[in-house]
Amino acid sequence: MIEPITSESASEQALDQQDTQNSLQAHFKPNISADEIEQVYHLKRAQPLLQVFTALFHGGFDGVLVRLLVLRELAADTASASFTRADINTRLAYLLPESLETVLMRLRTNQLLAWDAQHAVYRVTPMARNVLSAIDALLAMGKEEDPADMGYLLSQVAGAQVMGGVTVDQLQHLLGRLVELTEEFSDAIASGSEFRLRASQAKWHMACDWVEKGSEILRAILSDENADSATHRAAQAIGRAQSALLNMQGMFSRALNQIERQRVHLGQSGLSTTDIKRWLLLHEDLASLAEGAIDQPVVPLFITPAEMIDVAETELLADRAVSAVAGGLPSGEDAPTTISDGPAMQQELDEWLSRLADFATLANLPAPKAGEAPPSIPVQDTLLPATFAVASYRASLLPLLGDADEARLQGATGDLARLPVTFNPCDEMVQLPDLHVAAMSLASLSLSLKPEGDKSDE
């Protein structure tokens, strides 16, 4: 029997709606109305569907499991579109009658099961099949190996695109997951942990496989003339996020190569610290590895009062310096005189500079004529006789001869650079009959003077 809506029942419904509105408003600030929030408006429009999910998933996990079990069993039977109570009892005979009755009542009250009183049968509603389809798709994706957790989101976008109903919210969910993966991989690279890097790299490869599949869907969305501007912007943002994700391959490679260069190997065993850590991670109880490694427990030693008294008596009875007790300062002393035993390199430089200056004055050599080579002498005649240390010091100064930069300076090395002498080295060696130097590079010193008849400067 259908009863008409009276004024009293209408007022009761209005009161219920007012109570619901008041309870929702209690979660918002006083100066903000819940109806002004856009997402609240969309969620209120979906209230029938959300109440279905509430009916299924409200309460403990065991109750949720039984409700889904009953609904999935009835929806899986495609032999008939309706079920009598006897059919349901037969199909779900493993459940207690009281529990089955409670579940059927809850599903029927929330429009997941429809009761046909005329034929006394139950029918699974279309909304229930839609809800089960969404749950089954999510469960199927959970069974597959998808560390990137992108399969379900991408499947929803692909299915909606084929049906011509892809929404901006679906694209935003996929974009959010791509951004999360990029940040996760960046954190792994910044951590410097080899194990975290390799785990993230495996997840990155899986994410790239999904990116490759999603690229075709994005191209279809961007080429769709019927898509609005918001959808196009979301698809373009996803494309940029995918590019950023693909560009992380070089970052992974550089980080792993850096770790490889810093890897520490244990002697000649071929093992590294990474191998040791990987072996330790295979053991759940690391403390068990120490069993049998220590024969005796560690025995701590404690100082007793007797030893403390002995130490105190020694400190009290020890003789102290008077100056220390009085707090006075020690008398001053002259600093000790030290004599340097090192060689006088400045004197050696001055003596050698004098020898080179004698050679440069042409005291014993005739001036070169036009077309003749300038006079020269072997370099060993200027370096020797001398000890090996002095000869080495003199040889180290030979490149300064004719150095224009050094010639502009003051001092002995500047005088050396300004001498009209040229150093001519060779790659050969010459044996020497000397007590300190057995061999020396073959080289010569020549005068840098103008031959006779050169009047260019006159």
Contacts in CASP RR format, 6 or more apart in sequence:
PFRMAT RR
TARGET T0000
AUTHOR 0000-0000-0000
METHOD contacts of the structure
MODEL  1
MIEPITSESASEQALDQQDTQNSLQAHFKPNISADEIEQVYHLKRAQPLL
QVFTALFHGGFDGVLVRLLVLRELAADTASASFTRADINTRLAYLLPESL
ETVLMRLRTNQLLAWDAQHAVYRVTPMARNVLSAIDALLAMGKEEDPADM
GYLLSQVAGAQVMGGVTVDQLQHLLGRLVELTEEFSDAIASGSEFRLRAS
QAKWHMACDWVEKGSEILRAILSDENADSATHRAAQAIGRAQSALLNMQG
MFSRALNQIERQRVHLGQSGLSTTDIKRWLLLHEDLASLAEGAIDQPVVP
LFITPAEMIDVAETELLADRAVSAVAGGLPSGEDAPTTISDGPAMQQELD
EWLSRLADFATLANLPAPKAGEAPPSIPVQDTLLPATFAVASYRASLLPL
LGDADEARLQGATGDLARLPVTFNPCDEMVQLPDLHVAAMSLASLSLSLK
PEGDKSDE
21 34 0 8 1.000
24 34 0 8 1.000
24 40 0 8 1.000
25 33 0 8 1.000
25 34 0 8 1.000
27 34 0 8 1.000
28 34 0 8 1.000
28 37 0 8 1.000
34 40 0 8 1.000
35 41 0 8 1.000
43 50 0 8 1.000
48 111 0 8 1.000
48 127 0 8 1.000
49 127 0 8 1.000
49 131 0 8 1.000
51 110 0 8 1.000
52 110 0 8 1.000
52 111 0 8 1.000
52 112 0 8 1.000
52 127 0 8 1.000
52 128 0 8 1.000
52 131 0 8 1.000
53 131 0 8 1.000
54 110 0 8 1.000
55 67 0 8 1.000
55 106 0 8 1.000
55 107 0 8 1.000
55 109 0 8 1.000
55 110 0 8 1.000
55 112 0 8 1.000
56 64 0 8 1.000
56 67 0 8 1.000
56 68 0 8 1.000
56 71 0 8 1.000
56 112 0 8 1.000
56 131 0 8 1.000
57 64 0 8 1.000
58 64 0 8 1.000
66 95 0 8 1.000
66 99 0 8 1.000
66 103 0 8 1.000
67 103 0 8 1.000
67 106 0 8 1.000
67 107 0 8 1.000
68 135 0 8 1.000
70 92 0 8 1.000
70 95 0 8 1.000
70 100 0 8 1.000
70 103 0 8 1.000
70 104 0 8 1.000
70 107 0 8 1.000
71 107 0 8 1.000
71 112 0 8 1.000
71 113 0 8 1.000
71 124 0 8 1.000
71 128 0 8 1.000
71 132 0 8 1.000
72 132 0 8 1.000
73 91 0 8 1.000
73 92 0 8 1.000
74 83 0 8 1.000
74 88 0 8 1.000
74 91 0 8 1.000
74 113 0 8 1.000
74 122 0 8 1.000
74 124 0 8 1.000
75 124 0 8 1.000
75 128 0 8 1.000
75 129 0 8 1.000
75 132 0 8 1.000
77 83 0 8 1.000
77 91 0 8 1.000
80 87 0 8 1.000
81 123 0 8 1.000
82 116 0 8 1.000
82 119 0 8 1.000
82 121 0 8 1.000
82 122 0 8 1.000
82 123 0 8 1.000
83 91 0 8 1.000
83 121 0 8 1.000
83 122 0 8 1.000
83 123 0 8 1.000
84 120 0 8 1.000
84 121 0 8 1.000
84 122 0 8 1.000
85 120 0 8 1.000
85 122 0 8 1.000
88 100 0 8 1.000
88 104 0 8 1.000
88 122 0 8 1.000
89 97 0 8 1.000
89 100 0 8 1.000
92 100 0 8 1.000
95 103 0 8 1.000
104 113 0 8 1.000
104 122 0 8 1.000
107 113 0 8 1.000
107 128 0 8 1.000
108 114 0 8 1.000
108 115 0 8 1.000
108 122 0 8 1.000
111 125 0 8 1.000
111 127 0 8 1.000
111 128 0 8 1.000
112 124 0 8 1.000
112 125 0 8 1.000
112 127 0 8 1.000
112 128 0 8 1.000
112 131 0 8 1.000
113 122 0 8 1.000
113 123 0 8 1.000
113 124 0 8 1.000
113 125 0 8 1.000
113 128 0 8 1.000
114 122 0 8 1.000
114 123 0 8 1.000
114 124 0 8 1.000
114 125 0 8 1.000
115 121 0 8 1.000
115 122 0 8 1.000
116 122 0 8 1.000
116 123 0 8 1.000
137 152 0 8 1.000
137 155 0 8 1.000
138 152 0 8 1.000
141 151 0 8 1.000
141 152 0 8 1.000
141 155 0 8 1.000
142 152 0 8 1.000
144 151 0 8 1.000
145 206 0 8 1.000
146 206 0 8 1.000
146 210 0 8 1.000
147 202 0 8 1.000
147 203 0 8 1.000
147 206 0 8 1.000
148 177 0 8 1.000
148 181 0 8 1.000
148 203 0 8 1.000
148 206 0 8 1.000
148 207 0 8 1.000
148 210 0 8 1.000
149 177 0 8 1.000
150 174 0 8 1.000
150 177 0 8 1.000
150 178 0 8 1.000
150 181 0 8 1.000
150 207 0 8 1.000
150 210 0 8 1.000
151 210 0 8 1.000
153 170 0 8 1.000
153 173 0 8 1.000
153 174 0 8 1.000
153 177 0 8 1.000
154 174 0 8 1.000
154 210 0 8 1.000
154 213 0 8 1.000
154 214 0 8 1.000
154 217 0 8 1.000
156 170 0 8 1.000
156 173 0 8 1.000
157 166 0 8 1.000
157 170 0 8 1.000
157 171 0 8 1.000
157 174 0 8 1.000
157 214 0 8 1.000
157 217 0 8 1.000
158 214 0 8 1.000
158 217 0 8 1.000
159 166 0 8 1.000
160 166 0 8 1.000
160 167 0 8 1.000
160 170 0 8 1.000
161 217 0 8 1.000
161 220 0 8 1.000
161 221 0 8 1.000
166 221 0 8 1.000
166 227 0 8 1.000
166 231 0 8 1.000
167 231 0 8 1.000
168 230 0 8 1.000
168 231 0 8 1.000
168 234 0 8 1.000
171 221 0 8 1.000
171 231 0 8 1.000
171 234 0 8 1.000
171 235 0 8 1.000
171 238 0 8 1.000
172 234 0 8 1.000
174 238 0 8 1.000
175 234 0 8 1.000
175 237 0 8 1.000
175 238 0 8 1.000
175 241 0 8 1.000
176 241 0 8 1.000
178 238 0 8 1.000
178 241 0 8 1.000
178 242 0 8 1.000
178 245 0 8 1.000
179 241 0 8 1.000
181 203 0 8 1.000
181 204 0 8 1.000
181 207 0 8 1.000
181 245 0 8 1.000
182 241 0 8 1.000
182 244 0 8 1.000
182 245 0 8 1.000
182 248 0 8 1.000
184 200 0 8 1.000
184 203 0 8 1.000
185 200 0 8 1.000
185 203 0 8 1.000
185 204 0 8 1.000
185 245 0 8 1.000
185 248 0 8 1.000
185 251 0 8 1.000
185 252 0 8 1.000
186 248 0 8 1.000
186 251 0 8 1.000
188 196 0 8 1.000
188 197 0 8 1.000
188 199 0 8 1.000
188 200 0 8 1.000
189 197 0 8 1.000
189 200 0 8 1.000
189 248 0 8 1.000
189 251 0 8 1.000
189 252 0 8 1.000
189 255 0 8 1.000
191 197 0 8 1.000
192 255 0 8 1.000
192 259 0 8 1.000
194 256 0 8 1.000
194 259 0 8 1.000
194 274 0 8 1.000
195 277 0 8 1.000
195 278 0 8 1.000
195 281 0 8 1.000
197 252 0 8 1.000
197 255 0 8 1.000
197 256 0 8 1.000
197 259 0 8 1.000
198 256 0 8 1.000
200 252 0 8 1.000
201 252 0 8 1.000
201 256 0 8 1.000
204 245 0 8 1.000
204 248 0 8 1.000
204 249 0 8 1.000
204 252 0 8 1.000
207 245 0 8 1.000
208 245 0 8 1.000
208 246 0 8 1.000
211 242 0 8 1.000
211 245 0 8 1.000
211 246 0 8 1.000
214 242 0 8 1.000
215 239 0 8 1.000
215 242 0 8 1.000
218 235 0 8 1.000
218 238 0 8 1.000
218 239 0 8 1.000
218 242 0 8 1.000
221 227 0 8 1.000
221 231 0 8 1.000
221 232 0 8 1.000
221 235 0 8 1.000
222 232 0 8 1.000
222 235 0 8 1.000
222 236 0 8 1.000
227 235 0 8 1.000
263 272 0 8 1.000
263 273 0 8 1.000
263 274 0 8 1.000
264 272 0 8 1.000
264 273 0 8 1.000
265 271 0 8 1.000
265 272 0 8 1.000
266 272 0 8 1.000
266 273 0 8 1.000
266 276 0 8 1.000
280 286 0 8 1.000
283 289 0 8 1.000
323 329 0 8 1.000
323 330 0 8 1.000
343 389 0 8 1.000
343 390 0 8 1.000
345 393 0 8 1.000
346 412 0 8 1.000
348 390 0 8 1.000
348 393 0 8 1.000
348 394 0 8 1.000
349 393 0 8 1.000
349 397 0 8 1.000
349 412 0 8 1.000
349 413 0 8 1.000
349 416 0 8 1.000
350 412 0 8 1.000
352 382 0 8 1.000
352 394 0 8 1.000
352 397 0 8 1.000
353 412 0 8 1.000
353 415 0 8 1.000
353 416 0 8 1.000
355 382 0 8 1.000
356 382 0 8 1.000
356 416 0 8 1.000
356 419 0 8 1.000
356 421 0 8 1.000
356 445 0 8 1.000
357 419 0 8 1.000
359 377 0 8 1.000
359 382 0 8 1.000
359 421 0 8 1.000
359 445 0 8 1.000
359 447 0 8 1.000
360 419 0 8 1.000
360 420 0 8 1.000
360 421 0 8 1.000
360 447 0 8 1.000
362 375 0 8 1.000
362 447 0 8 1.000
362 449 0 8 1.000
365 375 0 8 1.000
365 447 0 8 1.000
366 375 0 8 1.000
367 449 0 8 1.000
367 451 0 8 1.000
367 452 0 8 1.000
368 374 0 8 1.000
368 375 0 8 1.000
368 447 0 8 1.000
368 449 0 8 1.000
368 451 0 8 1.000
368 452 0 8 1.000
369 451 0 8 1.000
369 452 0 8 1.000
370 451 0 8 1.000
370 452 0 8 1.000
370 453 0 8 1.000
370 454 0 8 1.000
371 451 0 8 1.000
372 451 0 8 1.000
373 446 0 8 1.000
374 446 0 8 1.000
374 447 0 8 1.000
374 448 0 8 1.000
374 449 0 8 1.000
374 451 0 8 1.000
375 446 0 8 1.000
375 447 0 8 1.000
376 424 0 8 1.000
376 444 0 8 1.000
376 445 0 8 1.000
376 446 0 8 1.000
376 447 0 8 1.000
377 444 0 8 1.000
377 445 0 8 1.000
378 430 0 8 1.000
378 442 0 8 1.000
378 443 0 8 1.000
378 444 0 8 1.000
379 395 0 8 1.000
379 398 0 8 1.000
379 423 0 8 1.000
379 440 0 8 1.000
379 441 0 8 1.000
379 443 0 8 1.000
379 444 0 8 1.000
379 445 0 8 1.000
380 430 0 8 1.000
380 432 0 8 1.000
380 437 0 8 1.000
380 440 0 8 1.000
382 394 0 8 1.000
382 445 0 8 1.000
383 391 0 8 1.000
383 394 0 8 1.000
383 395 0 8 1.000
383 437 0 8 1.000
383 440 0 8 1.000
384 391 0 8 1.000
384 432 0 8 1.000
384 434 0 8 1.000
384 437 0 8 1.000
385 434 0 8 1.000
386 394 0 8 1.000
386 436 0 8 1.000
387 436 0 8 1.000
388 436 0 8 1.000
388 437 0 8 1.000
391 436 0 8 1.000
391 437 0 8 1.000
395 440 0 8 1.000
397 413 0 8 1.000
397 416 0 8 1.000
398 423 0 8 1.000
398 425 0 8 1.000
398 443 0 8 1.000
399 423 0 8 1.000
400 406 0 8 1.000
400 413 0 8 1.000
400 414 0 8 1.000
400 416 0 8 1.000
400 417 0 8 1.000
401 416 0 8 1.000
401 417 0 8 1.000
401 419 0 8 1.000
401 421 0 8 1.000
401 422 0 8 1.000
401 423 0 8 1.000
401 445 0 8 1.000
402 417 0 8 1.000
402 418 0 8 1.000
402 419 0 8 1.000
402 421 0 8 1.000
402 422 0 8 1.000
402 423 0 8 1.000
402 448 0 8 1.000
403 417 0 8 1.000
404 417 0 8 1.000
406 413 0 8 1.000
406 414 0 8 1.000
406 416 0 8 1.000
406 417 0 8 1.000
407 414 0 8 1.000
407 417 0 8 1.000
407 418 0 8 1.000
409 417 0 8 1.000
420 447 0 8 1.000
420 448 0 8 1.000
420 449 0 8 1.000
421 445 0 8 1.000
421 446 0 8 1.000
421 447 0 8 1.000
421 448 0 8 1.000
422 445 0 8 1.000
422 446 0 8 1.000
422 447 0 8 1.000
422 448 0 8 1.000
423 443 0 8 1.000
423 445 0 8 1.000
424 443 0 8 1.000
424 444 0 8 1.000
424 445 0 8 1.000
424 446 0 8 1.000
425 441 0 8 1.000
425 443 0 8 1.000
426 441 0 8 1.000
426 442 0 8 1.000
426 443 0 8 1.000
427 441 0 8 1.000
427 442 0 8 1.000
428 441 0 8 1.000
428 442 0 8 1.000
429 439 0 8 1.000
429 440 0 8 1.000
429 441 0 8 1.000
429 442 0 8 1.000
430 439 0 8 1.000
430 440 0 8 1.000
430 441 0 8 1.000
430 442 0 8 1.000
431 438 0 8 1.000
431 439 0 8 1.000
432 438 0 8 1.000
432 439 0 8 1.000
432 440 0 8 1.000
450 456 0 8 1.000
450 457 0 8 1.000
END
